[in-house]
Amino acid sequence: MATETFDFLSAEISQTELVAFADERVNLKREHAEKYREQVANLRNHLDRYVSEHPEIGLVKMLLSGSLAKGTALRTINDVDVAMYVKGEGTPQELPKLLQWLVEKLRITFHQISPEKIYIDGPCIVISFSGTGINVEIAPILYDGDPKWRGFLWDRNTGKKILTSIPLHLDFIKARKDKHPTHFAQTIRLVKWWVAQREADTQGFNFKSFLVELILAKLSDTGKRFEDYHTGLEHFFSYIQRTGLRDRIAFADNYPAAKLPTTKSGVVEIFDPVNPENNVAWDMTETQRKQLVDLADKALDALSYAKTCQTKGDAVECWRELMGASFNP
């Protein structure tokens, strides 16, 4: 039997096949996303009613945050991120005491939920739901009335308080999604899927989802487009390969460049678009930076070869190097 061959000038894996893979394997299903959002909305509505009747409780507002709020969640999501704004005055200022204070308040507020399903886990409070099989992770934010919902959140790694604003973060991502409807968010999800594969098969590799979003936001701001997902992925990996992540990344949405540190704040500098003092990549080591650049180089090789393979089977193998064994167009 003759070997099937293809035109070298056209990609062996089409945009249509990439869209199908994303829909079937990568993206959180719409019905699941709606169910999780409804779950959080029910909590928020109950909280709003309770707070209106008990203003002394010290809770202010619950806001959906993280990938579900941004529309960049993967189908492998196992928890929903929520921010709980609490009144700064009169509440504990140290995280362990604040968490104990908050878990007691939440057990009172959500009295219809069994107390053992509301518990402290690391720097968050978890509300566990057996029905949907998903947990709601609630991170406290100390709030003193800022109109743009700025408040202090505890960093998961350092335990330090960091100024943040959930609405401003969501607005930041929305501005890029509005510029590239559908495709900006989908490119984020595809890169996050690539990250998940490398975390599974590459020892020591770890790359925060927020950094993926910020690098792609930087590319959007410099005029890159994402309608073709092969090209969108090439933009991401080419940037890492070309710059080595040695260029400072920052944004002017919420503060001027003059607010950024005058001295280098880490091996890699990618600044929070809400807080110029927060280098989100502060903990990346030189070894990790080099590892990421090497992986980006390999990803570009796979993407390049996938365009010129003589057989569809060879092209599929290239994409499996990137996206894992589940890639099966």
Backbone bond lengths (Angstrom), bond angles and torsions (degrees), N, CA, C in turn:
res aa  C-N    CA-C-N  psi(-1)  N-CA   C-N-CA  omega(-1)  CA-C   N-CA-C  phi
1 M - - - 1.477 - - 1.529 109.02 -
2 A 1.320 116.63 134.66 1.461 121.05 -179.62 1.517 110.67 -68.89
3 T 1.341 115.51 143.38 1.459 120.72 177.46 1.516 109.62 -73.92
4 E 1.325 117.00 134.36 1.464 121.18 -179.89 1.520 109.47 -72.23
5 T 1.311 118.28 127.60 1.459 122.81 178.70 1.511 109.88 -121.78
6 F 1.333 114.92 165.45 1.456 120.19 -173.93 1.520 109.88 -138.76
7 D 1.274 115.38 165.96 1.465 123.37 178.47 1.519 109.81 -67.75
8 F 1.344 118.00 122.39 1.453 121.71 -179.38 1.529 112.45 -63.08
9 L 1.318 118.07 -21.73 1.452 120.47 -175.47 1.531 112.72 -82.12
10 S 1.313 117.72 -9.03 1.455 120.25 -179.99 1.523 110.21 -119.23
11 A 1.334 115.88 146.22 1.462 120.62 -179.30 1.519 110.21 -65.17
12 E 1.356 115.61 139.12 1.457 119.69 -179.99 1.534 111.62 -70.29
13 I 1.324 116.36 -33.18 1.462 121.28 177.78 1.522 107.02 -104.43
14 S 1.309 116.80 118.85 1.461 120.99 -173.37 1.523 111.76 -83.58
15 Q 1.328 115.08 163.91 1.459 121.31 173.93 1.531 110.13 -58.08
16 T 1.304 116.79 -39.62 1.472 120.61 179.26 1.525 111.17 -59.89
17 E 1.326 116.33 -40.46 1.467 119.99 179.16 1.528 111.35 -69.75
18 L 1.321 117.19 -36.03 1.464 119.78 176.96 1.533 110.78 -66.51
19 V 1.323 116.55 -40.33 1.465 120.58 177.29 1.527 110.04 -61.64
20 A 1.343 116.16 -43.22 1.468 120.25 -179.74 1.520 111.10 -64.20
21 F 1.344 117.20 -42.09 1.465 120.75 177.43 1.527 110.97 -60.69
22 A 1.333 115.47 -45.48 1.463 119.47 179.43 1.519 111.35 -60.82
23 D 1.312 116.53 -44.38 1.465 120.53 -179.11 1.525 111.93 -65.31
24 E 1.320 116.94 -38.08 1.461 120.74 -173.75 1.523 113.38 -85.95
25 R 1.356 117.48 -31.93 1.456 119.72 -170.60 1.526 115.04 -119.61
26 V 1.333 116.91 -31.74 1.462 120.68 -168.78 1.518 112.80 -98.44
27 N 1.318 117.16 -49.60 1.462 121.46 -169.66 1.518 112.71 -77.29
28 L 1.312 115.59 144.13 1.459 121.22 168.94 1.525 108.36 -65.06
29 K 1.317 116.94 128.27 1.454 120.81 -179.17 1.521 110.79 -60.79
30 R 1.330 115.83 141.83 1.453 120.98 -177.28 1.527 111.73 -56.58
31 E 1.338 116.75 -42.44 1.463 118.91 -177.55 1.526 111.76 -66.40
32 H 1.345 116.53 -32.78 1.460 119.51 177.03 1.525 110.68 -71.80
33 A 1.327 116.52 -42.54 1.465 120.16 177.93 1.523 110.90 -58.98
34 E 1.341 116.51 -43.40 1.463 120.37 179.54 1.524 110.98 -64.14
35 K 1.330 116.87 -38.87 1.460 120.90 179.32 1.535 110.82 -64.17
36 Y 1.344 116.53 -43.12 1.456 120.15 -179.51 1.533 111.26 -68.18
37 R 1.330 116.15 -39.84 1.460 119.28 178.10 1.532 110.81 -65.05
38 E 1.316 115.79 -38.97 1.462 119.43 177.99 1.529 110.97 -64.22
39 Q 1.327 115.63 -37.73 1.462 120.25 177.72 1.516 111.26 -60.47
40 V 1.343 116.35 -45.96 1.463 120.52 178.68 1.521 110.47 -68.49
41 A 1.342 118.20 -38.46 1.467 121.21 179.05 1.518 110.94 -61.60
42 N 1.320 117.24 -38.22 1.464 120.01 177.88 1.526 110.86 -64.46
43 L 1.330 116.26 -41.88 1.472 119.94 176.40 1.522 110.50 -61.93
44 R 1.332 115.84 -45.74 1.468 120.36 -177.42 1.525 111.45 -64.09
45 N 1.325 117.03 -43.28 1.468 119.70 179.77 1.515 111.47 -64.12
46 H 1.330 116.21 -40.73 1.470 119.49 177.76 1.527 109.99 -63.95
47 L 1.342 115.74 -42.40 1.464 119.64 179.10 1.520 110.95 -61.36
48 D 1.340 117.29 -45.13 1.465 120.81 -178.91 1.528 110.85 -59.35
49 R 1.332 116.37 -42.07 1.465 119.45 178.81 1.527 110.97 -65.07
50 Y 1.316 115.73 -42.84 1.468 119.28 -177.72 1.521 110.89 -66.49
51 V 1.350 116.41 -42.86 1.466 120.51 -179.37 1.527 110.77 -63.86
52 S 1.333 117.10 -38.68 1.471 119.80 178.82 1.522 111.67 -63.10
53 E 1.328 116.37 -30.31 1.463 120.95 179.16 1.520 112.72 -89.94
54 H 1.347 117.17 -20.70 1.464 122.08 -177.64 1.534 109.08 -134.91
55 P 1.319 118.43 67.87 1.470 120.57 -175.39 1.527 113.21 -63.25
56 E 1.298 116.66 -17.94 1.467 120.33 -177.70 1.531 112.43 -77.32
57 I 1.335 118.42 -7.42 1.466 120.84 -172.71 1.522 112.63 -67.66
58 G 1.328 118.37 -23.47 1.465 120.88 175.54 1.512 114.72 94.62
59 L 1.331 117.01 -0.85 1.454 120.54 176.64 1.523 109.20 -95.38
60 V 1.324 117.15 143.73 1.462 120.82 -174.04 1.518 111.73 -112.33
61 K 1.333 117.09 -59.40 1.464 120.69 -174.31 1.521 109.88 -158.55
62 M 1.339 115.12 146.30 1.459 122.21 173.41 1.525 107.98 -109.75
63 L 1.336 116.35 129.28 1.466 120.99 -179.81 1.518 110.58 -128.49
64 L 1.318 116.22 133.06 1.454 121.43 173.45 1.527 108.76 -65.49
65 S 1.325 117.10 135.26 1.464 121.10 -179.58 1.530 108.50 -136.07
66 G 1.318 116.88 -170.83 1.452 120.62 175.62 1.522 114.15 71.94
67 S 1.328 115.19 -163.48 1.459 121.13 -171.52 1.523 113.19 -66.57
68 L 1.330 117.98 -31.45 1.461 119.35 179.07 1.525 110.10 -66.73
69 A 1.318 117.36 -41.02 1.462 120.92 178.39 1.523 111.47 -67.66
70 K 1.332 117.07 -34.05 1.463 121.22 -177.21 1.527 112.71 -83.48
71 G 1.328 117.03 -14.21 1.463 119.72 -176.22 1.506 112.97 78.78
72 T 1.342 117.38 26.88 1.467 120.77 -178.74 1.528 111.73 -121.47
73 A 1.328 117.74 20.24 1.463 121.60 -176.44 1.528 111.57 -74.51
74 L 1.320 116.00 143.97 1.448 122.39 174.12 1.530 109.72 -89.73
75 R 1.328 115.85 162.60 1.459 120.05 179.51 1.529 111.52 -66.15
76 T 1.345 117.25 -17.80 1.462 122.14 -179.40 1.523 112.78 -84.43
77 I 1.320 118.22 6.69 1.463 121.36 -179.31 1.529 110.12 -55.72
78 N 1.332 116.58 135.14 1.461 119.46 179.03 1.517 113.70 -125.01
79 D 1.322 115.68 0.85 1.457 119.33 173.09 1.519 109.66 -153.29
80 V 1.304 115.47 156.59 1.459 122.32 -179.47 1.526 107.94 -111.88
81 D 1.333 116.17 126.51 1.462 121.28 -178.66 1.522 110.65 -85.61
82 V 1.335 114.68 131.63 1.456 121.73 179.19 1.519 107.97 -135.19
83 A 1.320 117.20 140.19 1.460 122.09 174.04 1.518 109.14 -101.30
84 M 1.322 115.66 134.85 1.456 120.93 175.78 1.528 108.43 -113.63
85 Y 1.322 115.01 109.03 1.458 119.45 176.84 1.532 108.74 -78.84
86 V 1.328 114.86 126.53 1.463 120.58 179.53 1.519 108.39 -121.68
87 K 1.319 116.23 149.51 1.462 120.59 -178.42 1.523 110.00 -65.54
88 G 1.346 115.01 125.36 1.451 119.41 -178.53 1.510 113.25 -63.37
89 E 1.333 117.02 -38.00 1.459 120.81 -177.65 1.526 110.33 -76.70
90 G 1.316 115.51 125.74 1.456 119.96 176.22 1.507 114.91 87.05
91 T 1.330 118.84 -3.79 1.459 121.12 177.76 1.526 109.18 -101.62
92 P 1.334 118.11 153.40 1.469 120.60 178.12 1.525 111.49 -57.08
93 Q 1.306 116.39 142.14 1.456 121.45 -177.47 1.524 112.76 -100.39
94 E 1.318 116.92 -8.11 1.456 121.45 176.63 1.520 108.45 -103.32
95 L 1.345 116.71 138.60 1.454 120.90 -171.05 1.531 114.57 -58.51
96 P 1.329 120.78 -47.76 1.475 118.90 -179.37 1.524 112.74 -57.23
97 K 1.327 116.06 -44.26 1.469 119.88 179.53 1.531 110.82 -68.70
98 L 1.323 116.18 -37.78 1.472 119.67 179.56 1.525 110.95 -64.91
99 L 1.332 116.74 -41.67 1.463 119.66 179.43 1.527 111.33 -63.47
100 Q 1.324 116.64 -41.98 1.463 119.31 178.39 1.521 110.37 -64.64
101 W 1.320 116.84 -40.97 1.471 122.37 176.90 1.530 109.91 -61.33
102 L 1.346 115.44 -44.41 1.459 119.94 -175.64 1.526 111.86 -70.39
103 V 1.333 118.01 -40.97 1.460 119.09 -178.91 1.526 110.76 -63.34
104 E 1.325 116.92 -35.39 1.468 120.07 176.87 1.520 110.83 -67.84
105 K 1.335 117.00 -40.72 1.469 120.27 178.20 1.528 111.16 -64.28
106 L 1.324 116.72 -41.15 1.462 120.11 -178.55 1.526 111.79 -68.77
107 R 1.315 116.90 -36.01 1.465 119.43 177.44 1.527 111.11 -65.95
108 I 1.324 116.22 -32.07 1.470 119.81 175.67 1.525 110.30 -73.33
109 T 1.328 115.79 -45.25 1.464 120.55 -177.10 1.526 111.74 -64.90
110 F 1.336 115.69 -46.75 1.465 120.39 -179.09 1.528 109.47 -102.19
111 H 1.318 114.55 61.13 1.459 120.42 -175.30 1.523 112.27 -65.35
112 Q 1.337 116.78 -17.21 1.461 119.93 179.83 1.527 112.16 -77.03
113 I 1.340 117.07 -11.35 1.460 122.25 178.43 1.526 108.78 -99.19
114 S 1.321 117.01 135.76 1.465 120.80 -179.84 1.526 109.93 -56.80
115 P 1.334 117.97 133.76 1.479 120.73 -176.36 1.528 113.61 -55.43
116 E 1.345 117.02 -34.46 1.465 118.79 -177.65 1.528 112.14 -70.08
117 K 1.336 117.13 -13.29 1.470 120.42 177.34 1.524 111.97 -91.48
118 I 1.326 116.51 3.42 1.463 121.86 173.66 1.525 106.37 -122.20
119 Y 1.328 116.54 108.22 1.464 118.61 -170.67 1.532 110.64 -147.90
120 I 1.325 114.83 162.38 1.462 121.93 179.05 1.528 109.22 -83.38
121 D 1.326 116.30 133.99 1.458 122.04 176.39 1.524 108.03 -141.96
122 G 1.328 116.61 104.02 1.460 120.33 -176.40 1.517 110.47 64.08
123 P 1.336 117.79 -131.38 1.468 120.35 -178.42 1.524 113.13 -89.81
124 C 1.333 117.48 13.97 1.468 121.66 -174.99 1.521 111.72 -129.15
125 I 1.325 114.45 167.71 1.456 122.24 167.35 1.522 106.76 -105.75
126 V 1.329 116.92 133.06 1.462 121.48 178.49 1.518 109.42 -106.26
127 I 1.330 115.43 133.61 1.458 121.50 166.97 1.523 105.80 -110.86
128 S 1.317 116.46 116.22 1.459 122.01 -174.33 1.524 110.72 -96.00
129 F 1.330 115.56 130.85 1.461 121.48 178.97 1.527 108.69 -119.31
130 S 1.317 116.91 115.57 1.454 120.73 179.98 1.523 111.09 -74.68
131 G 1.316 117.77 -27.49 1.459 121.33 -176.48 1.515 113.11 -63.32
132 T 1.337 117.32 -50.30 1.466 121.20 -179.05 1.525 111.68 -89.84
133 G 1.326 117.17 -13.68 1.454 120.41 -178.52 1.512 113.24 72.65
134 I 1.308 117.27 19.76 1.466 121.82 -178.21 1.518 108.88 -127.05
135 N 1.320 116.05 146.67 1.452 121.45 177.55 1.519 110.38 -103.05
136 V 1.322 115.80 145.15 1.457 121.67 172.56 1.520 107.49 -99.06
137 E 1.334 116.86 119.08 1.464 122.12 179.46 1.523 108.89 -100.22
138 I 1.312 116.18 118.26 1.462 121.76 -174.40 1.526 109.68 -106.65
139 A 1.331 115.64 117.53 1.460 121.46 177.83 1.529 109.17 -102.33
140 P 1.336 118.32 125.52 1.461 119.62 179.94 1.520 112.20 -75.49
141 I 1.330 115.65 142.10 1.464 122.46 175.03 1.520 107.77 -127.28
142 L 1.329 116.10 121.38 1.463 120.56 176.71 1.521 109.54 -72.74
143 Y 1.321 115.77 126.20 1.469 120.95 -170.18 1.521 110.12 -129.71
144 D 1.357 114.82 133.93 1.459 120.38 -179.52 1.520 112.51 -121.43
145 G 1.339 117.35 25.06 1.451 119.63 172.53 1.502 116.57 96.36
146 D 1.330 119.40 10.81 1.460 121.45 179.50 1.535 109.74 -59.13
147 P 1.347 118.27 131.46 1.470 120.36 -176.40 1.526 113.75 -65.54
148 K 1.333 118.15 -21.50 1.458 121.13 177.83 1.529 111.33 -100.72
149 W 1.309 115.76 17.99 1.462 122.82 174.07 1.530 112.96 59.77
150 R 1.332 115.33 38.68 1.460 119.00 170.19 1.524 108.60 -79.29
151 G 1.307 114.51 140.00 1.456 120.30 177.86 1.519 108.89 -163.40
152 F 1.330 116.80 179.90 1.458 120.74 -174.31 1.524 111.55 -106.05
153 L 1.342 113.92 124.67 1.453 123.81 179.26 1.525 108.15 -112.82
154 W 1.330 117.02 146.61 1.456 120.24 178.59 1.516 111.04 -86.74
155 D 1.344 116.48 130.11 1.455 121.91 175.88 1.532 109.63 -67.17
156 R 1.335 116.56 132.57 1.463 121.16 -177.24 1.520 112.57 -62.89
157 N 1.331 117.45 -29.78 1.468 120.80 -174.12 1.522 113.12 -94.72
158 T 1.329 116.79 -43.13 1.464 119.31 -174.94 1.523 113.32 -95.70
159 G 1.323 117.49 -21.86 1.463 120.19 -175.46 1.514 113.13 79.04
160 K 1.353 117.48 3.87 1.458 120.66 179.88 1.528 110.75 -82.55
161 K 1.322 115.36 151.19 1.462 120.43 175.52 1.532 109.63 -80.15
162 I 1.326 115.25 132.88 1.463 121.75 -177.47 1.522 108.88 -126.39
163 L 1.326 115.62 132.14 1.461 120.44 177.08 1.526 109.36 -68.97
164 T 1.334 116.20 132.82 1.452 120.81 -179.14 1.527 109.90 -149.48
165 S 1.313 115.91 172.57 1.467 122.18 172.17 1.512 108.03 -152.63
166 I 1.315 117.70 114.19 1.453 120.66 -179.41 1.534 111.25 -62.16
167 P 1.339 120.24 -48.33 1.472 119.03 179.21 1.526 113.72 -59.60
168 L 1.336 117.77 -38.47 1.461 119.66 179.42 1.521 111.50 -67.77
169 H 1.327 117.53 -36.93 1.463 120.14 175.50 1.529 111.10 -63.97
170 L 1.309 116.46 -43.29 1.465 119.80 179.71 1.527 110.76 -65.84
171 D 1.329 116.91 -38.89 1.466 120.62 177.12 1.528 111.07 -63.19
172 F 1.333 116.12 -37.75 1.466 121.13 179.54 1.530 110.61 -59.81
173 I 1.327 117.05 -49.40 1.457 120.66 179.44 1.526 110.50 -67.40
174 K 1.324 116.98 -39.91 1.470 120.82 -178.53 1.524 111.08 -60.44
175 A 1.333 116.81 -37.55 1.468 119.55 -179.73 1.526 111.02 -60.63
176 R 1.338 117.55 -38.43 1.467 120.39 178.23 1.522 111.37 -76.78
177 K 1.325 116.98 -35.19 1.460 119.69 176.42 1.527 110.63 -65.38
178 D 1.329 117.23 -37.30 1.468 120.42 177.92 1.530 110.73 -65.29
179 K 1.316 116.63 -33.17 1.466 121.51 179.62 1.530 110.61 -73.26
180 H 1.327 116.47 -32.83 1.469 121.91 -178.90 1.523 108.41 -131.52
181 P 1.334 118.13 72.42 1.470 120.29 -176.95 1.534 111.36 -55.06
182 T 1.308 115.08 135.09 1.468 124.16 179.02 1.528 112.29 73.77
183 H 1.343 117.54 -49.85 1.461 120.24 -165.51 1.532 113.52 -78.73
184 F 1.332 118.78 -33.00 1.460 119.94 178.09 1.523 109.87 -63.58
185 A 1.327 116.33 -49.82 1.469 120.42 -179.67 1.525 111.13 -63.42
186 Q 1.340 116.91 -39.74 1.464 119.04 -179.13 1.522 111.61 -66.86
187 T 1.314 117.55 -38.51 1.464 119.97 177.19 1.517 110.46 -63.68
188 I 1.328 117.35 -40.24 1.468 120.75 175.09 1.522 109.95 -57.11
189 R 1.323 116.77 -46.93 1.470 119.34 -177.47 1.530 111.23 -64.27
190 L 1.327 117.86 -39.10 1.461 120.29 178.70 1.530 111.29 -65.36
191 V 1.323 117.17 -41.78 1.469 119.33 177.63 1.528 110.39 -66.55
192 K 1.324 117.59 -40.98 1.465 120.29 177.02 1.522 111.02 -61.45
193 W 1.335 117.16 -35.25 1.465 120.53 176.63 1.525 110.23 -66.07
194 W 1.341 116.47 -41.75 1.466 120.65 175.27 1.521 110.24 -59.47
195 V 1.326 117.41 -43.79 1.469 121.60 178.19 1.526 110.30 -58.45
196 A 1.325 116.91 -44.09 1.469 120.74 -179.35 1.533 110.92 -61.24
197 Q 1.348 117.46 -38.46 1.469 120.10 178.37 1.526 110.73 -65.82
198 R 1.327 116.72 -41.18 1.466 119.80 -179.12 1.531 110.95 -70.94
199 E 1.306 117.93 -34.58 1.466 119.48 176.31 1.525 110.68 -64.17
200 A 1.336 116.26 -28.22 1.468 120.72 -179.83 1.523 112.36 -81.94
201 D 1.352 117.45 -30.39 1.468 118.10 -172.96 1.528 114.56 -116.12
202 T 1.330 117.92 -0.70 1.470 120.84 -177.37 1.528 109.64 -124.76
203 Q 1.309 116.23 113.46 1.460 120.88 -176.75 1.525 111.16 -61.81
204 G 1.315 114.99 132.55 1.453 120.75 176.15 1.511 115.41 82.75
205 F 1.339 117.17 -2.46 1.464 118.93 -177.14 1.516 110.85 -84.35
206 N 1.320 115.31 132.72 1.455 122.22 175.73 1.513 107.57 -154.50
207 F 1.333 116.01 132.70 1.461 119.84 -178.71 1.521 108.44 -145.49
208 K 1.323 116.65 119.43 1.456 121.81 -174.25 1.529 111.56 -65.21
209 S 1.336 114.87 141.37 1.464 120.11 177.22 1.525 111.50 -59.34
210 F 1.330 116.75 -36.36 1.462 120.71 -179.14 1.523 110.52 -61.61
211 L 1.349 117.49 -35.53 1.460 120.30 178.70 1.524 111.25 -67.52
212 V 1.332 116.66 -37.67 1.473 120.09 174.51 1.520 109.80 -57.23
213 E 1.328 116.50 -48.53 1.464 121.38 -178.76 1.521 111.46 -60.61
214 L 1.329 116.67 -41.53 1.467 119.85 -175.71 1.527 111.79 -72.30
215 I 1.321 117.63 -38.13 1.467 119.30 177.13 1.526 110.45 -64.33
216 L 1.326 117.06 -43.60 1.467 119.73 178.85 1.528 111.23 -68.51
217 A 1.324 117.89 -32.72 1.469 120.25 174.65 1.526 110.20 -63.92
218 K 1.342 116.62 -40.30 1.460 121.08 176.33 1.531 110.72 -60.60
219 L 1.325 116.65 -43.28 1.467 120.49 179.03 1.527 111.00 -64.91
220 S 1.325 116.15 -39.49 1.466 119.85 175.93 1.520 110.68 -59.96
221 D 1.324 116.23 -43.82 1.465 120.82 -177.10 1.528 112.24 -67.87
222 T 1.344 116.43 -22.06 1.466 119.10 178.96 1.528 112.02 -96.39
223 G 1.341 116.43 10.69 1.457 120.20 171.79 1.517 116.38 99.07
224 K 1.333 118.12 2.34 1.461 119.25 178.43 1.525 109.83 -70.65
225 R 1.338 114.92 151.44 1.455 121.14 -179.64 1.521 109.67 -120.20
226 F 1.338 115.96 162.01 1.462 119.94 -169.35 1.533 113.27 -132.65
227 E 1.340 118.02 13.24 1.468 119.63 -176.94 1.523 111.97 -61.77
228 D 1.330 116.85 -35.53 1.452 121.80 176.39 1.528 107.55 -98.91
229 Y 1.329 117.17 118.37 1.467 119.96 -170.97 1.522 112.75 -72.80
230 H 1.324 117.22 -30.33 1.464 119.80 173.20 1.533 109.30 -59.18
231 T 1.325 115.69 -48.63 1.460 121.01 179.94 1.524 111.31 -66.58
232 G 1.338 117.10 -39.52 1.459 120.34 178.77 1.512 111.93 -60.00
233 L 1.334 116.74 -41.95 1.463 120.10 177.10 1.533 110.62 -66.32
234 E 1.318 116.51 -39.49 1.466 119.44 177.06 1.527 111.00 -60.62
235 H 1.329 117.69 -39.98 1.468 120.28 177.23 1.525 110.29 -56.45
236 F 1.333 116.39 -46.25 1.469 121.02 -176.71 1.528 110.85 -63.40
237 F 1.325 116.57 -52.16 1.463 119.74 -175.75 1.524 111.51 -70.90
238 S 1.325 117.96 -34.42 1.466 121.12 177.85 1.523 111.20 -63.73
239 Y 1.343 116.20 -39.35 1.462 119.23 178.92 1.528 110.35 -61.65
240 I 1.325 116.51 -45.70 1.463 119.87 -179.54 1.521 110.48 -64.75
241 Q 1.329 117.24 -43.24 1.460 120.62 179.89 1.523 111.47 -64.96
242 R 1.330 116.33 -44.37 1.476 120.77 -175.50 1.521 112.45 -69.50
243 T 1.313 117.36 -42.62 1.472 120.53 -175.71 1.524 112.86 -93.49
244 G 1.329 116.27 -18.21 1.464 118.40 -173.31 1.516 112.43 63.20
245 L 1.335 116.78 15.09 1.478 123.69 -173.35 1.527 111.11 55.05
246 R 1.332 115.49 35.54 1.474 119.78 175.72 1.526 111.54 -95.45
247 D 1.333 116.80 -13.95 1.463 120.24 178.04 1.524 110.06 -82.57
248 R 1.302 116.26 136.45 1.463 120.88 176.89 1.529 109.80 -68.22
249 I 1.336 116.11 133.78 1.461 121.96 176.87 1.524 108.51 -113.04
250 A 1.327 115.69 124.84 1.467 121.18 177.79 1.523 107.90 -151.80
251 F 1.320 115.45 169.05 1.462 121.00 -173.74 1.528 109.73 -135.87
252 A 1.334 115.72 151.17 1.462 120.85 -176.50 1.519 112.79 -102.77
253 D 1.319 118.18 15.00 1.465 120.95 -177.18 1.525 112.73 -62.00
254 N 1.338 117.16 -39.24 1.461 120.03 -170.42 1.520 114.96 -128.16
255 Y 1.336 117.48 -1.56 1.463 119.91 177.35 1.528 108.96 -162.64
256 P 1.331 117.77 153.81 1.470 120.53 178.42 1.522 111.08 -78.03
257 A 1.322 116.62 159.63 1.462 122.01 -179.74 1.519 112.15 -59.92
258 A 1.324 116.34 -26.27 1.463 120.24 -179.45 1.524 112.43 -63.67
259 K 1.314 117.43 -18.53 1.465 121.22 179.85 1.530 112.37 -79.58
260 L 1.330 118.03 -14.56 1.461 121.27 -178.17 1.530 110.83 -71.48
261 P 1.329 117.88 156.52 1.470 120.44 179.04 1.526 111.26 -59.40
262 T 1.313 116.38 144.85 1.459 120.95 179.17 1.526 111.49 -84.51
263 T 1.343 117.17 -17.29 1.458 121.44 177.36 1.526 109.60 -113.41
264 K 1.313 116.00 158.18 1.463 121.43 -177.31 1.524 109.66 -65.53
265 S 1.334 116.09 135.01 1.465 120.56 -174.24 1.524 113.06 -111.27
266 G 1.339 117.26 11.41 1.454 120.42 178.20 1.515 110.95 168.75
267 V 1.325 115.84 168.67 1.466 120.55 176.57 1.524 109.88 -58.63
268 V 1.331 116.01 -42.06 1.468 123.02 175.45 1.518 107.62 -119.06
269 E 1.335 116.52 137.58 1.468 121.01 -179.45 1.530 110.02 -121.17
270 I 1.317 115.51 107.56 1.462 122.15 175.00 1.520 106.20 -132.36
271 F 1.334 115.67 108.61 1.457 119.77 -167.74 1.527 113.23 -92.53
272 D 1.299 113.73 140.51 1.458 123.60 173.58 1.532 108.48 -54.48
273 P 1.334 119.16 128.31 1.471 120.52 -179.24 1.521 113.82 -70.36
274 V 1.324 118.09 -7.01 1.457 121.47 178.44 1.525 111.35 -102.95
275 N 1.337 116.98 -30.76 1.460 121.28 -172.40 1.528 110.20 -130.23
276 P 1.338 119.41 108.81 1.461 121.67 -176.87 1.524 113.94 -69.05
277 E 1.316 117.51 -10.04 1.460 120.60 178.49 1.525 112.19 -91.95
278 N 1.325 116.90 -5.47 1.458 120.97 -174.93 1.528 110.66 -105.49
279 N 1.337 115.77 97.47 1.457 121.41 171.73 1.524 107.02 -80.26
280 V 1.324 116.62 106.06 1.466 121.06 -173.91 1.526 111.06 -64.66
281 A 1.338 117.12 -24.47 1.466 121.56 -178.04 1.531 111.83 -99.75
282 W 1.319 118.08 21.91 1.469 121.96 -173.68 1.532 112.65 -57.78
283 D 1.335 117.39 -29.94 1.464 120.62 -172.89 1.530 113.23 -93.42
284 M 1.329 118.63 3.34 1.457 120.11 178.70 1.521 109.90 -76.35
285 T 1.324 116.39 125.67 1.459 121.45 -179.92 1.522 110.23 -86.05
286 E 1.336 115.49 168.15 1.461 120.16 176.87 1.528 110.62 -62.69
287 T 1.325 116.54 -37.51 1.470 120.10 177.58 1.521 110.83 -62.72
288 Q 1.315 117.11 -43.10 1.460 120.74 179.09 1.519 111.72 -67.32
289 R 1.337 116.49 -37.31 1.468 119.51 177.25 1.520 110.39 -61.96
290 K 1.316 117.55 -47.28 1.461 121.38 179.84 1.526 110.88 -63.01
291 Q 1.335 116.06 -38.80 1.460 119.75 178.71 1.524 110.84 -62.87
292 L 1.326 117.18 -42.65 1.458 120.91 179.07 1.522 111.03 -64.45
293 V 1.322 117.22 -42.85 1.465 120.31 178.59 1.524 110.59 -62.16
294 D 1.325 117.24 -41.42 1.462 121.37 177.97 1.530 111.29 -62.98
295 L 1.328 116.82 -42.36 1.470 120.61 179.13 1.530 111.09 -67.26
296 A 1.333 116.77 -36.70 1.464 120.45 177.02 1.526 110.24 -64.43
297 D 1.338 116.40 -39.22 1.459 121.00 178.38 1.524 110.54 -62.96
298 K 1.319 117.04 -42.72 1.466 121.14 178.43 1.533 110.61 -65.92
299 A 1.325 116.50 -38.53 1.466 120.11 178.78 1.522 110.83 -63.62
300 L 1.323 116.53 -40.79 1.466 119.69 177.72 1.524 111.54 -64.26
301 D 1.334 116.56 -39.10 1.467 119.48 177.32 1.532 110.31 -60.96
302 A 1.331 116.21 -43.78 1.465 120.19 -179.65 1.519 110.91 -64.50
303 L 1.321 117.26 -42.25 1.461 120.72 178.98 1.524 111.38 -65.00
304 S 1.329 116.43 -39.75 1.462 120.47 179.57 1.524 110.80 -66.23
305 Y 1.320 116.84 -45.92 1.461 120.13 -178.80 1.522 111.19 -66.73
306 A 1.344 116.29 -34.11 1.468 119.98 -179.80 1.524 111.95 -60.78
307 K 1.327 117.11 -24.13 1.468 120.81 179.93 1.524 112.38 -77.98
308 T 1.327 116.71 -23.73 1.471 119.61 -170.55 1.523 113.12 -120.61
309 C 1.328 116.82 12.82 1.466 119.56 178.36 1.531 110.62 -61.95
310 Q 1.342 116.15 148.32 1.456 120.30 178.34 1.517 112.47 -81.41
311 T 1.331 117.19 -19.20 1.457 120.09 179.91 1.525 110.50 -131.95
312 K 1.309 114.69 154.76 1.466 120.39 176.55 1.530 110.40 -62.94
313 G 1.325 116.73 -36.61 1.458 120.42 179.87 1.520 112.31 -60.55
314 D 1.342 116.17 -41.51 1.465 119.92 178.27 1.530 110.79 -65.29
315 A 1.323 116.52 -38.99 1.469 120.46 178.81 1.523 111.07 -64.07
316 V 1.334 115.43 -40.99 1.467 119.81 178.01 1.521 110.26 -61.15
317 E 1.332 117.33 -41.64 1.465 120.40 179.08 1.529 111.43 -61.89
318 C 1.329 117.43 -37.30 1.464 120.95 176.53 1.528 110.73 -61.48
319 W 1.328 115.06 -45.62 1.456 118.74 -179.22 1.524 111.55 -69.35
320 R 1.337 116.73 -29.85 1.461 118.42 175.87 1.522 111.81 -68.05
321 E 1.334 116.78 -30.96 1.465 119.46 173.68 1.528 110.23 -59.25
322 L 1.332 115.62 -36.83 1.458 120.79 -178.94 1.523 112.16 -80.39
323 M 1.331 116.62 -50.45 1.453 122.73 -165.37 1.524 115.05 -108.84
324 G 1.327 117.57 2.44 1.440 119.61 177.06 1.516 113.83 91.13
325 A 1.327 114.62 173.16 1.461 121.05 -173.17 1.521 113.30 -67.26
326 S 1.328 117.56 -17.52 1.468 119.77 -178.76 1.523 112.75 -75.77
327 F 1.359 116.94 -8.26 1.467 118.91 177.63 1.520 108.68 -71.46
328 N 1.327 116.96 111.22 1.461 121.80 -176.07 1.520 109.69 -149.35
329 P 1.355 116.93 76.37 1.476 120.23 -175.63 1.529 111.93 -68.41
